[in-house]
Amino acid sequence: MVKVLRRAWASFLSLVERSLARPHRPRARIGSLGPGGPGSPIGKKPELSYIPPSRKLVYATALCLLALASLSTALLLSIILLGQAPNELITSIVALSSTLAGIYIGRKGGDLGAR
């Protein structure tokens, strides 16, 4: 049972880490030789690599996602069982959603329109 939980946690963390990875395009160096020899322009595209996020950011994002899921479940149960939605739950869900949006927008460069 413990191994299954560890494997699930590790796969969840790797999923979060992949979603936070930022693409990085290395710049061409001056004086590099192109495919045609010296003096020819560099015809090869730089390879696209990914900058991994820090472990602290991955753990913080994973805990925010888990807290958001548990608060959303609590809100649904409250609505089903009590027939009302507490303002505290709604406020905390909005705050966690804003935090997660800030993490992803900040990590991806902040420009939502550019691709």
C-alpha positions as CSV (number, residue, x, y, z in Angstrom):
1,M,0.0,0.0,0.0
2,V,2.8,2.4,0.9
3,K,4.6,1.6,-2.4
4,V,1.5,2.4,-4.4
5,L,1.1,5.7,-2.6
6,R,4.7,6.6,-3.2
7,R,4.5,5.7,-6.8
8,A,1.3,7.8,-7.2
9,W,2.9,10.7,-5.5
10,A,6.0,10.5,-7.6
11,S,4.0,10.3,-10.8
12,F,1.9,13.3,-9.7
13,L,5.1,15.3,-8.9
14,S,6.6,14.4,-12.3
15,L,3.3,15.5,-14.0
16,V,3.4,18.9,-12.2
17,E,7.1,19.2,-13.0
18,R,6.5,18.6,-16.7
19,S,3.6,21.2,-16.7
20,L,5.9,23.8,-15.1
21,A,8.9,23.2,-17.5
22,R,9.8,26.2,-19.4
23,P,11.0,25.9,-23.0
24,H,14.5,27.3,-23.6
25,R,16.1,28.0,-27.0
26,P,19.8,28.3,-26.8
27,R,21.3,31.2,-28.8
28,A,23.7,30.5,-31.6
29,R,27.3,31.4,-30.8
30,I,29.2,33.9,-32.9
31,G,32.0,32.2,-34.9
32,S,30.2,28.9,-35.2
33,L,30.7,27.0,-38.3
34,G,27.6,26.4,-40.5
35,P,27.0,23.3,-42.5
36,G,28.7,24.8,-45.5
37,G,32.0,25.6,-43.8
38,P,33.6,28.8,-42.6
39,G,31.8,32.0,-43.5
40,S,28.5,30.4,-44.3
41,P,25.4,31.2,-42.2
42,I,24.3,28.8,-39.6
43,G,21.5,26.8,-41.2
44,K,20.8,24.6,-38.3
45,K,18.0,25.6,-35.9
46,P,19.0,25.6,-32.3
47,E,17.5,22.7,-30.4
48,L,14.7,23.3,-28.0
49,S,15.4,22.2,-24.5
50,Y,13.4,22.6,-21.3
51,I,14.4,24.3,-18.1
52,P,13.1,22.3,-15.1
53,P,11.5,24.1,-12.2
54,S,12.9,24.0,-8.7
55,R,11.8,21.3,-6.3
56,K,10.3,23.9,-4.0
57,L,8.1,25.2,-6.8
58,V,7.0,21.7,-7.7
59,Y,6.1,20.9,-4.1
60,A,4.2,24.2,-3.6
61,T,2.2,23.8,-6.8
62,A,1.4,20.1,-6.0
63,L,0.2,21.1,-2.5
64,C,-1.9,23.9,-3.9
65,L,-3.5,21.6,-6.4
66,L,-4.3,19.0,-3.7
67,A,-5.7,21.7,-1.4
68,L,-7.8,23.1,-4.3
69,A,-9.2,19.6,-5.0
70,S,-10.0,19.0,-1.3
71,L,-11.7,22.4,-0.9
72,S,-13.7,21.9,-4.0
73,T,-14.9,18.5,-2.7
74,A,-15.8,20.1,0.6
75,L,-17.8,22.8,-1.2
76,L,-19.7,20.2,-3.3
77,L,-20.5,18.2,-0.2
78,S,-21.6,21.3,1.7
79,I,-23.9,22.2,-1.2
80,I,-25.3,18.7,-1.4
81,L,-25.7,18.0,2.3
82,L,-26.5,21.5,3.7
83,G,-28.0,23.2,0.7
84,Q,-25.7,26.3,1.0
85,A,-22.2,27.3,0.0
86,P,-20.1,28.9,2.8
87,N,-18.4,32.1,1.9
88,E,-15.1,31.0,3.5
89,L,-14.8,28.0,1.2
90,I,-15.6,30.0,-1.9
91,T,-13.0,32.7,-0.8
92,S,-10.3,30.1,-0.2
93,I,-11.0,28.3,-3.6
94,V,-10.7,31.6,-5.4
95,A,-7.5,32.5,-3.6
96,L,-5.9,29.1,-4.4
97,S,-7.0,29.3,-8.0
98,S,-5.4,32.8,-8.3
99,T,-2.2,31.5,-6.7
100,L,-2.0,28.6,-9.2
101,A,-2.8,31.0,-12.1
102,G,0.0,33.3,-11.0
103,I,2.4,30.4,-10.7
104,Y,1.7,29.1,-14.3
105,I,1.5,32.6,-15.9
106,G,4.8,33.6,-14.2
107,R,6.5,30.4,-15.1
108,K,5.5,30.4,-18.7
109,G,6.7,33.9,-19.3
110,G,3.7,36.0,-18.5
111,D,2.6,36.6,-22.2
112,L,-0.6,34.6,-22.8
113,G,-1.0,35.7,-26.4
114,A,2.5,34.8,-27.7
115,R,3.4,31.3,-28.9
